[in-house]
Amino acid sequence: ELSKRLLGDNHPDIAASLNNLALLYDSQGRYDQAEPLYLQALELIKRLLGDYHPLVATTLNNLALLYDSQGRYDQAEPLYIQALELFKRLLGDYHPNIAASLNNLAELYRSQGRYDQAESLYLQALELFKRLLGDYHPSVATTLNNLAGLYYSQRRYDQAEPLLLQALELFKRLLGDYHPSVATTLNNLAELYYSQGKYDQAEPLYLQALELRKRLLGDYHPDVASSFSKLGSLYDSQGKYDQAETLYLRALELRKRLLGDYHPSVATTLNNLAELYDSQGRYDQAEPLYLQALKLYKRLLGDYHPHTVTVRENLEACRQQNSG
């Protein structure tokens, strides 16, 4: 408001303020408020500074991150690529913004199940961050965490665990014990242990992550919904069905409220809830949830994404059990 009063509506500082406010809303999961601000910032920057300027690349990257968070992958990818090409053109191949763009594009490919492409980009980003910023930097920890997530997705658990432990130690050293990145890494480490059947190690980490996220982000945030969902999966696996169902339903309600009905995370929660009912023999409740999840995954990720294939297999098994 003060910038507009002093500088007028058409000034680069106005665009920067719009971009920063959009970043805040994006971080809070307030995606509908963030998008128009990013678009305004992008239009203003291009009009004032031209198409070839670092601020244009930054805003393209931020808008891509927003679409990525919403599962709008087809819209995110070209923006990431444009931002990467523009950063390289303007800043050269060796700049932290290049590494960040490589990391972001790798995250997108991981979300789409394009693991080979993702790994190459993560490794490039990690090498570049270390070269430019040193071994002790939050961006290095973030990339270690993300690369571990890729290895987790591929069930390469022995490679994932040391990376997560490095990332956690580095985040705590650099950012302190009370930071969202610490919560994210605790959650990821818990998920790794859960996948290996190490439930006693997973549960306290999930609970720490949930408590930290609520403390830092409030009760209404996508990361809190993620913690509900992950903890629900753990209790489901332990046969604590009533606790699991409560957490899944809270995650589903929160994700729909924050992300809308058409998001991969909503499909994931529908599938998890269906699996819970399925395991209890509540097939008539499970089948419609599997169908909703399958329809949503096919729409967002395509017919051949690993998540789509998994839900299709779950649905078929459920129908066989029900008919039998």
CORQUIPE-V193241 format. One record per residue. N is the residue number from 1. PHI is phi in degrees with one decimal (999 if undefined). PSI is psi in whole degrees, -180 to 180 (none if undefined). D_CENTER is the distance of its C-alpha to the mean C-alpha in Angstrom with 1 decimal. Layout:
((N;PHI;PSI;D_CENTER) (N;PHI;PSI;D_CENTER))
This chain:
((1;999;-43;31.8) (2;-69.1;-39;33.9) (3;-60.4;-43;32.9) (4;-63.2;-41;33.9) (5;-63.7;-40;37.1) (6;-89.4;-32;38.0) (7;-112.5;-11;36.7) (8;86.9;174;36.7) (9;-74.5;-22;34.0) (10;-111.2;83;33.8) (11;-150.2;144;32.8) (12;-56.7;-32;29.9) (13;-65.9;-30;29.3) (14;-65.3;-45;28.7) (15;-61.6;-41;26.0) (16;-62.7;-40;24.4) (17;-66.1;-41;24.6) (18;-60.5;-44;23.0) (19;-62.4;-43;20.1) (20;-67.3;-40;19.7) (21;-66.2;-38;20.0) (22;-62.7;-40;17.3) (23;-60.0;-41;15.0) (24;-61.2;-51;16.0) (25;-61.5;-40;15.4) (26;-59.6;-46;11.9) (27;-63.8;-26;11.1) (28;-90.3;0;12.9) (29;78.1;14;11.2) (30;-92.7;67;14.5) (31;-67.7;-36;13.4) (32;-65.8;-28;17.0) (33;-83.4;-30;18.5) (34;-72.6;-43;16.4) (35;-57.0;-51;17.0) (36;-62.4;-30;20.8) (37;-69.9;-42;20.9) (38;-59.8;-43;19.0) (39;-65.7;-40;21.4) (40;-63.1;-45;24.4) (41;-61.5;-45;23.6) (42;-62.1;-45;23.2) (43;-63.1;-41;26.5) (44;-69.1;-43;28.3) (45;-62.4;-44;27.3) (46;-62.4;-40;28.5) (47;-66.7;-37;31.6) (48;-88.7;-36;32.5) (49;-115.4;-6;31.4) (50;88.5;173;31.3) (51;-74.7;-20;28.8) (52;-112.8;82;28.8) (53;-149.2;144;27.6) (54;-55.2;-34;24.8) (55;-66.2;-31;23.7) (56;-64.2;-46;23.3) (57;-61.8;-42;21.0) (58;-61.0;-44;18.9) (59;-71.3;-37;18.7) (60;-59.2;-44;17.9) (61;-63.2;-43;14.9) (62;-65.6;-40;13.7) (63;-65.5;-39;14.4) (64;-62.8;-42;12.5) (65;-59.3;-40;9.3) (66;-61.6;-50;10.1) (67;-62.8;-38;10.8) (68;-59.8;-46;7.7) (69;-62.3;-27;5.9) (70;-91.7;1;9.0) (71;77.7;15;9.1) (72;-92.4;67;12.1) (73;-66.8;-36;11.9) (74;-65.9;-28;15.6) (75;-83.7;-31;15.7) (76;-71.8;-43;13.0) (77;-57.7;-50;14.7) (78;-63.0;-30;18.1) (79;-70.8;-42;17.0) (80;-58.2;-45;15.2) (81;-66.4;-42;18.4) (82;-59.7;-45;20.7) (83;-62.4;-44;19.2) (84;-62.3;-47;19.6) (85;-62.8;-39;23.1) (86;-70.5;-42;24.1) (87;-59.4;-44;23.1) (88;-62.4;-41;25.1) (89;-63.7;-39;28.0) (90;-91.7;-32;28.2) (91;-114.8;-9;27.2) (92;86.6;176;28.1) (93;-77.4;-18;26.2) (94;-115.7;86;26.0) (95;-152.9;144;24.0) (96;-55.5;-33;20.8) (97;-65.4;-31;19.4) (98;-66.4;-46;19.9) (99;-61.0;-42;18.0) (100;-63.3;-41;15.0) (101;-65.1;-40;15.2) (102;-61.1;-43;15.5) (103;-62.8;-44;12.4) (104;-64.6;-43;10.3) (105;-66.0;-37;12.2) (106;-62.1;-41;11.8) (107;-60.0;-42;8.0) (108;-61.5;-47;8.9) (109;-64.1;-37;11.8) (110;-62.5;-43;10.1) (111;-61.8;-29;8.2) (112;-91.0;0;11.8) (113;79.5;15;13.6) (114;-93.2;69;15.3) (115;-68.6;-39;15.4) (116;-63.9;-41;18.6) (117;-67.0;-39;17.5) (118;-64.6;-45;14.3) (119;-61.3;-44;16.4) (120;-58.9;-43;19.0) (121;-70.8;-40;16.8) (122;-58.7;-45;15.1) (123;-65.8;-38;18.7) (124;-63.6;-44;20.0) (125;-63.1;-44;17.6) (126;-62.6;-46;18.4) (127;-62.2;-40;22.1) (128;-71.3;-43;22.1) (129;-59.2;-46;20.5) (130;-63.5;-40;23.0) (131;-63.7;-40;25.8) (132;-90.5;-35;25.2) (133;-114.2;-8;24.0) (134;89.3;172;25.3) (135;-74.2;-20;24.0) (136;-111.7;84;23.3) (137;-151.9;143;20.6) (138;-56.1;-33;17.2) (139;-66.9;-33;15.9) (140;-65.6;-45;17.4) (141;-62.1;-42;15.8) (142;-61.1;-43;12.2) (143;-69.6;-37;13.1) (144;-59.5;-44;14.8) (145;-61.9;-44;11.9) (146;-68.5;-41;9.8) (147;-64.1;-39;13.1) (148;-60.7;-38;13.6) (149;-62.0;-38;10.5) (150;-64.0;-47;12.1) (151;-63.5;-36;15.4) (152;-61.2;-45;14.3) (153;-59.7;-30;13.3) (154;-94.8;6;16.8) (155;62.6;30;18.4) (156;-94.4;65;19.6) (157;-64.8;-37;19.5) (158;-64.5;-27;22.3) (159;-85.1;-29;20.5) (160;-73.5;-42;17.2) (161;-58.9;-50;19.0) (162;-62.5;-31;20.8) (163;-67.7;-41;17.9) (164;-65.4;-40;16.0) (165;-65.5;-40;19.4) (166;-61.8;-46;19.9) (167;-62.3;-43;16.6) (168;-63.5;-46;17.4) (169;-61.9;-39;21.0) (170;-70.6;-43;20.2) (171;-61.2;-45;17.8) (172;-63.6;-40;20.6) (173;-64.3;-40;23.3) (174;-91.1;-34;21.9) (175;-116.0;-8;20.2) (176;89.8;173;22.0) (177;-75.0;-20;21.2) (178;-112.0;85;19.8) (179;-152.0;144;16.6) (180;-55.5;-34;12.9) (181;-67.2;-33;12.2) (182;-65.2;-44;14.8) (183;-61.4;-43;13.4) (184;-61.7;-42;10.0) (185;-71.3;-37;12.3) (186;-59.0;-44;14.8) (187;-62.2;-43;12.4) (188;-67.5;-39;11.5) (189;-66.9;-40;15.3) (190;-61.2;-42;16.2) (191;-63.7;-39;14.4) (192;-61.9;-47;16.2) (193;-65.5;-39;19.5) (194;-59.3;-44;19.0) (195;-64.6;-24;18.7) (196;-93.1;4;21.9) (197;78.8;13;23.7) (198;-91.4;68;23.9) (199;-65.3;-36;23.5) (200;-66.3;-28;25.6) (201;-83.6;-31;23.3) (202;-73.8;-45;20.1) (203;-57.5;-50;21.2) (204;-63.6;-30;22.0) (205;-71.5;-42;18.7) (206;-59.3;-44;16.8) (207;-66.6;-40;19.3) (208;-60.8;-45;19.1) (209;-62.4;-44;15.3) (210;-62.5;-47;15.9) (211;-61.1;-42;19.0) (212;-67.5;-41;17.5) (213;-64.4;-44;14.6) (214;-61.1;-42;17.3) (215;-63.2;-41;19.6) (216;-91.1;-34;17.4) (217;-112.1;-12;15.4) (218;88.0;174;17.8) (219;-75.5;-20;17.9) (220;-113.4;83;16.1) (221;-150.7;145;12.4) (222;-56.2;-34;9.2) (223;-68.6;-32;8.8) (224;-66.5;-42;12.4) (225;-60.7;-40;12.0) (226;-61.3;-41;9.7) (227;-64.7;-41;12.5) (228;-56.8;-47;15.1) (229;-64.2;-45;13.9) (230;-66.0;-43;13.8) (231;-66.6;-35;17.1) (232;-61.6;-41;18.5) (233;-62.6;-40;18.0) (234;-62.1;-48;19.9) (235;-66.2;-36;22.7) (236;-57.8;-47;22.9) (237;-65.2;-26;23.6) (238;-90.5;1;26.1) (239;79.1;12;27.9) (240;-89.6;72;27.2) (241;-68.8;-37;26.7) (242;-65.7;-41;27.5) (243;-67.3;-39;24.9) (244;-64.3;-45;22.3) (245;-61.0;-43;23.1) (246;-59.4;-44;23.0) (247;-69.5;-41;19.5) (248;-61.0;-44;18.3) (249;-66.1;-38;20.1) (250;-65.5;-42;18.8) (251;-63.6;-43;15.1) (252;-64.0;-46;16.2) (253;-62.3;-43;18.1) (254;-69.1;-42;15.5) (255;-65.9;-41;12.8) (256;-63.8;-40;15.6) (257;-64.6;-40;16.8) (258;-91.5;-35;13.8) (259;-110.0;-10;12.0) (260;87.6;172;15.3) (261;-74.7;-20;16.7) (262;-112.2;81;15.2) (263;-148.9;143;11.5) (264;-55.6;-34;10.3) (265;-66.9;-32;9.3) (266;-65.7;-43;12.9) (267;-61.7;-41;14.3) (268;-60.1;-44;12.9) (269;-69.6;-38;14.6) (270;-60.0;-43;17.7) (271;-64.2;-42;18.0) (272;-63.3;-42;17.8) (273;-66.6;-39;20.4) (274;-62.7;-42;22.5) (275;-62.6;-37;22.6) (276;-61.4;-49;23.8) (277;-64.9;-39;26.5) (278;-58.4;-47;27.3) (279;-66.9;-20;28.0) (280;-94.5;3;30.3) (281;78.2;14;32.2) (282;-92.3;64;31.1) (283;-65.8;-34;30.8) (284;-68.1;-25;31.7) (285;-85.7;-30;28.7) (286;-73.0;-44;26.3) (287;-58.0;-48;27.3) (288;-63.3;-29;26.3) (289;-71.7;-40;22.8) (290;-59.1;-43;22.4) (291;-63.0;-42;23.8) (292;-63.1;-45;21.4) (293;-63.7;-42;18.4) (294;-63.2;-45;20.1) (295;-60.4;-40;20.9) (296;-70.8;-45;17.4) (297;-62.4;-43;15.9) (298;-61.5;-40;18.9) (299;-67.0;-41;18.5) (300;-91.5;-36;14.9) (301;-118.0;-11;14.7) (302;94.6;170;18.5) (303;-71.7;-23;21.1) (304;-113.8;14;20.4) (305;-72.6;146;16.8) (306;-52.6;-37;16.7) (307;-66.6;-41;15.2) (308;-62.5;-45;17.9) (309;-62.1;-43;20.5) (310;-61.6;-46;19.8) (311;-66.8;-39;20.1) (312;-60.1;-42;23.2) (313;-66.6;-40;24.7) (314;-62.1;-42;24.0) (315;-63.1;-45;25.7) (316;-62.7;-43;28.7) (317;-63.5;-40;29.2) (318;-61.4;-45;29.2) (319;-64.1;-38;31.8) (320;-66.1;-41;33.9) (321;-63.9;-42;33.9) (322;-66.5;-42;34.8) (323;-73.0;-28;37.6) (324;-76.0;none;38.9))
